Amino acid sequence: MTNQEDKKISGEKILVTGAAGFIGFHLCDILIKRGHKVIGVDNINDYYDINLKYSRLNLLGVNRKEASVYNELCQSKQYQNFAFVKMNIEDRENLPELFKKENFDIVCNLAAQAGVRYSLENPETYIDSNIVGYLNILECCRNFNIKHLVYASSSSVYGLNKKVPFSTKDNVDHPISIYAATKKSNELMAHTYSHLFKIPTTGLRFFTVYGPWGRPDMAMFLFTDAIINKKPIKVFNHGDMERDFTYIDDIVEGILRIIEKPIVERKENKDYYKLYNIGNNNSVKLLDFIKEIENSLEVNAKKEMLPMQPGDVERTWANVDDLIRDYDYSPNTPVRDGVRNFVDWYKSYYL
């Protein structure tokens, strides 16, 4: 984008929930650098290593000690247009107070209890964050005149869909995990609020996101960590799987375009509810992905071939034609480059 365009779009006040998370951290980073005023919210739960979450916040200039206190807004020491508050999005007292005080223009809700396999063991956690918390976000958007809600859905809503590539026009009435069911619920709830209260909402079905600062429960991290530590990697469905692996920069660029495009035209057309796939527009064999990690590490992995896990699917592949048409979306990071970038980050952070 040109400098002139930069000046036009800068200055929006944006709430990013899940700001200490993988995608949320990267999104905050680019929004801050684009000149937006950003408030980040995260409860910094211990689903995975909280030190990684605090390290991400540290890069955004947020002090760990200050960020550890619930419901206290702390100003970034590095960016005057960024502040952070530790908060649960299901908090029906403090979240509305934050909306009232800060007068946001746009909300990007990335806060959620993530993970398909974990949802089999801890379903209540998913309902609290992904349903109760999400409803709280919707109510705040309704009551505080939010111009646009952008929210995270997931490719997991496609369940056992056999037709590829996956399209947002496909039936998604058969989720096979609690996590997927909550994400499908989010889409339905957004549709209802868009219809009843004329709130523009845009749902994004994320496909397997990877890259530096990625989550430790994701395949990219698990494989790299195991190979470096000379442990066998667990390869499910005996390796007969494919994923639409999408590099974090491509994901964030897509979200940024959606946030920064004026919503006026949609309102004029009464097109308040939108749903998009956001992925790499390509499906990569799991064993080929592992081979790229091996190449980057210059080590051959010991593979433990295992059956398919409950809640998992054999193949994902995003049809992103709508996002290309509406936002000129262009994912262009080759898997080889993305894997190398992750491995370089892992070595610098952990070794």
C-alpha positions in Angstrom: 0.0 0.0 0.0 1.1 3.5 -0.7 2.0 6.1 1.9 -1.1 8.1 1.0 -3.2 5.0 1.6 -1.4 4.5 4.9 -2.5 8.0 6.1 -6.1 7.4 5.1 -6.5 4.2 7.1 -4.3 4.9 10.2 -5.9 5.9 13.4 -8.6 3.2 13.9 -8.9 2.0 17.4 -8.8 -1.8 17.4 -9.4 -4.4 20.1 -7.4 -7.6 19.5 -8.4 -10.5 21.8 -6.0 -13.4 22.1 -3.2 -10.8 21.8 -0.6 -13.0 23.5 -1.4 -15.9 21.2 0.4 -16.9 18.0 -1.8 -15.1 15.5 -2.9 -12.4 17.8 0.7 -11.4 18.6 1.7 -11.2 14.9 -1.5 -9.2 14.1 -0.9 -6.7 16.9 2.6 -6.2 15.7 1.6 -5.3 12.2 -1.4 -3.2 13.3 0.8 -1.1 15.6 3.4 -0.6 12.8 0.6 0.5 10.5 -0.3 3.3 12.9 -3.5 1.9 14.4 -4.3 2.3 18.1 -4.4 -1.2 19.5 -5.5 -2.7 22.8 -4.6 -6.3 23.4 -6.6 -8.7 25.6 -5.6 -12.1 26.7 -6.1 -14.3 29.9 -2.6 -15.9 29.4 -4.0 -19.3 30.4 -1.6 -22.3 30.8 -2.9 -24.4 28.0 0.6 -24.1 26.8 3.8 -22.5 28.2 2.9 -19.1 29.5 6.6 -18.0 29.2 6.1 -18.1 25.4 3.1 -15.8 25.7 4.9 -13.4 27.9 7.9 -13.4 25.5 5.6 -12.4 22.6 4.2 -9.6 24.7 7.7 -8.5 25.6 8.4 -7.9 21.9 5.4 -5.6 21.9 6.9 -3.7 24.8 4.7 -5.0 27.5 6.3 -5.7 30.9 5.6 -9.2 32.3 5.0 -8.1 35.9 2.5 -5.5 34.8 0.8 -7.9 32.3 0.3 -10.5 35.0 -2.3 -8.4 36.9 -5.9 -9.0 35.9 -8.0 -6.1 34.6 -5.2 -3.5 34.7 -4.4 -1.8 31.5 -0.6 -1.6 31.0 1.0 0.7 28.4 3.6 -0.6 26.1 7.1 0.7 26.8 7.9 0.5 23.1 4.8 1.6 21.3 2.6 4.5 22.4 -0.2 3.1 20.3 -0.3 -0.2 22.1 -1.6 -1.3 25.5 -2.5 -4.6 27.0 -4.8 -6.0 29.7 -5.0 -9.4 31.1 -8.7 -10.4 31.1 -11.1 -13.2 30.5 -13.4 -12.4 27.6 -16.2 -14.2 29.5 -15.9 -11.5 32.2 -19.3 -9.8 32.0 -18.3 -6.9 34.2 -14.8 -5.9 33.1 -15.1 -6.5 29.3 -18.0 -4.1 28.9 -16.2 -1.6 31.1 -13.2 -1.8 28.7 -15.4 -1.3 25.7 -17.1 1.7 27.3 -13.8 3.3 28.3 -11.8 2.7 25.1 -14.5 3.4 22.4 -13.2 0.9 19.9 -13.9 1.1 16.2 -13.1 -2.5 15.2 -12.8 -5.7 17.2 -10.8 -8.7 16.1 -11.7 -11.7 18.3 -8.9 -14.3 18.2 -9.3 -15.4 21.8 -10.4 -19.0 22.1 -9.5 -22.2 23.7 -7.7 -23.9 20.9 -6.8 -27.5 20.1 -8.9 -30.3 18.7 -7.5 -33.2 20.8 -7.6 -31.2 24.1 -11.3 -30.6 23.6 -12.0 -34.3 24.0 -10.6 -34.1 27.6 -11.7 -30.6 28.7 -15.0 -29.7 26.9 -16.1 -27.2 29.6 -13.1 -25.0 28.9 -14.2 -24.6 25.3 -17.8 -23.7 26.2 -16.6 -21.1 28.7 -14.2 -19.3 26.3 -15.5 -20.1 22.8 -19.3 -19.8 23.5 -19.8 -17.7 26.7 -16.8 -15.5 26.0 -17.8 -15.0 22.4 -21.4 -14.1 23.3 -19.9 -11.4 25.6 -17.9 -10.1 22.7 -21.0 -9.9 20.5 -23.0 -8.2 23.2 -20.3 -5.6 23.6 -20.2 -5.0 19.9 -23.9 -4.5 19.9 -24.0 -2.1 22.9 -20.9 0.0 22.0 -21.5 0.7 18.3 -18.6 -1.4 16.9 -18.1 -0.7 13.2 -16.9 -4.2 12.3 -16.3 -7.5 14.2 -13.7 -9.8 12.6 -13.5 -13.2 14.3 -11.6 -16.5 14.1 -13.4 -19.6 13.0 -11.6 -22.8 11.9 -11.2 -25.3 9.1 -12.2 -27.9 11.6 -15.9 -26.9 11.0 -15.7 -29.0 7.8 -15.5 -32.2 9.8 -15.4 -35.2 7.5 -16.1 -33.3 4.4 -14.6 -35.3 1.4 -15.1 -32.7 -1.3 -11.9 -30.6 -1.9 -11.0 -27.9 -1.9 -13.3 -26.9 1.0 -15.7 -24.1 0.2 -17.7 -21.9 2.5 -20.7 -23.0 0.5 -20.2 -26.6 1.7 -22.4 -28.1 4.4 -20.7 -27.9 7.8 -23.5 -29.5 10.0 -21.3 -32.5 11.1 -18.4 -31.3 13.3 -16.4 -34.1 14.8 -14.9 -32.3 17.9 -16.2 -30.0 20.5 -13.7 -27.4 19.3 -15.2 -27.5 15.8 -18.8 -27.4 17.2 -17.9 -24.2 19.1 -16.5 -22.6 16.0 -19.6 -23.4 14.0 -21.6 -22.0 16.8 -19.6 -18.7 16.6 -20.6 -18.4 12.9 -24.2 -19.0 13.7 -24.2 -16.4 16.5 -22.5 -13.9 14.3 -25.1 -14.4 11.6 -27.9 -13.8 14.2 -26.3 -10.6 15.5 -25.6 -9.3 12.0 -29.2 -9.9 11.0 -30.8 -8.5 14.2 -28.6 -5.6 15.0 -26.9 -4.7 11.6 -23.4 -5.4 13.0 -20.9 -6.1 10.2 -19.2 -9.4 11.0 -16.5 -11.3 9.1 -15.7 -14.8 10.1 -12.3 -16.4 9.0 -11.9 -20.1 8.8 -8.2 -20.5 9.5 -6.4 -23.4 7.9 -3.3 -24.9 9.6 -1.2 -21.8 10.5 2.5 -22.2 11.2 5.6 -20.0 11.5 7.9 -18.3 14.1 6.4 -18.0 17.6 4.0 -20.8 16.8 2.0 -22.8 19.3 3.8 -25.7 21.0 0.9 -28.0 20.5 0.9 -27.7 16.7 2.6 -30.2 14.3 5.3 -27.8 13.1 6.5 -27.3 16.7 6.1 -30.8 17.9 8.0 -32.3 14.9 10.9 -29.8 15.1 11.2 -30.1 18.9 11.2 -33.9 18.7 13.7 -34.2 15.9 16.2 -31.7 17.5 15.9 -33.7 20.8 16.5 -37.0 19.0 13.0 -38.3 19.8 10.6 -40.0 17.5 7.9 -37.9 15.9 4.3 -39.1 16.1 2.8 -39.4 12.6 -0.9 -40.0 12.6 -2.9 -42.0 10.1 0.4 -43.6 9.1 1.3 -40.4 7.3 -1.6 -40.5 4.9 -2.7 -36.9 5.7 -2.7 -33.6 3.9 -3.0 -30.1 5.3 -3.4 -26.6 3.9 -0.3 -25.3 5.8 -0.5 -21.5 5.8 2.4 -19.3 6.8 1.7 -16.7 9.5 2.6 -13.7 7.4 0.1 -14.7 4.7 -2.6 -15.1 7.4 -1.9 -11.8 9.0 -1.8 -10.0 5.6 -5.3 -11.4 4.9 -6.7 -10.2 8.3 -5.1 -6.8 7.8 -6.8 -6.3 4.4 -10.1 -7.1 6.0 -9.6 -4.8 8.9 -8.5 -1.9 6.8 -11.0 -2.1 4.0 -13.9 0.4 4.7 -17.1 -1.3 5.6 -19.4 1.3 3.9 -20.1 -0.6 0.7 -21.3 -3.7 2.7 -23.6 -1.5 4.8 -25.1 0.0 1.6 -25.7 -3.4 0.2 -27.0 -4.6 3.6 -24.4 -7.3 3.4 -23.6 -7.5 7.1 -22.5 -11.1 7.5 -19.5 -12.5 5.7 -17.5 -15.8 6.0 -14.2 -16.7 4.3 -11.7 -19.4 4.2 -8.2 -18.1 4.8 -5.4 -20.5 3.9 -2.7 -21.2 1.4 -5.0 -22.4 -1.4 -3.0 -25.6 -1.6 -2.8 -29.0 0.1 0.6 -30.4 1.2 1.2 -34.1 2.1 2.2 -34.4 5.8 5.2 -36.5 4.9 6.4 -33.8 2.4 6.0 -31.2 5.2 8.1 -33.4 7.5 10.7 -33.8 4.8 11.1 -30.0 4.6 11.7 -29.9 8.4 14.3 -32.7 8.0 16.0 -30.7 5.2 16.1 -27.5 7.3 17.5 -29.4 10.3 19.7 -31.6 8.2 18.5 -34.6 10.3 16.3 -37.6 9.4 13.4 -38.0 11.7 12.6 -41.2 13.5 8.9 -41.7 12.7 6.4 -43.5 15.0 3.5 -44.4 12.7 0.2 -44.2 14.5 -3.6 -44.6 13.6 -5.9 -41.6 13.1 -6.7 -39.7 16.3 -10.4 -39.1 17.3 -11.5 -35.7 16.0 -8.8 -35.5 13.3 -9.4 -35.4 9.5 -7.4 -36.8 6.6 -7.2 -33.7 4.4 -7.8 -30.0 4.5 -7.6 -27.6 1.5 -9.0 -24.1 1.4 -10.8 -22.6 -1.5 -9.9 -18.9 -1.0 -11.4 -17.5 -4.2 -13.8 -15.3 -2.4 -11.0 -13.7 -0.3 -9.0 -13.2 -3.5 -12.0 -11.6 -5.2 -13.0 -9.3 -2.4 -9.6 -8.4 -0.9 -7.0 -9.3 -3.5 -5.6 -11.9 -1.0 -2.4 -13.5 -2.2 -0.8 -16.2 0.0 2.7 -16.6 -1.5 5.1 -18.1 1.1 6.5 -21.5 -0.1 6.4 -24.2 2.5 10.2 -24.5 2.2 10.7 -20.9 3.2 8.1 -21.0 5.9 9.6 -24.1 7.5 13.1 -22.6 7.4 11.9 -19.4 9.1 10.3 -21.4 11.8 13.3 -23.6 12.4 15.6 -20.6 12.6 13.3 -19.0 15.1 13.1 -22.2 17.2 16.9 -22.5 17.3 17.3 -18.8 18.3 14.6 -19.0 21.1 15.2 -22.5 22.5 18.8 -23.4 21.8 
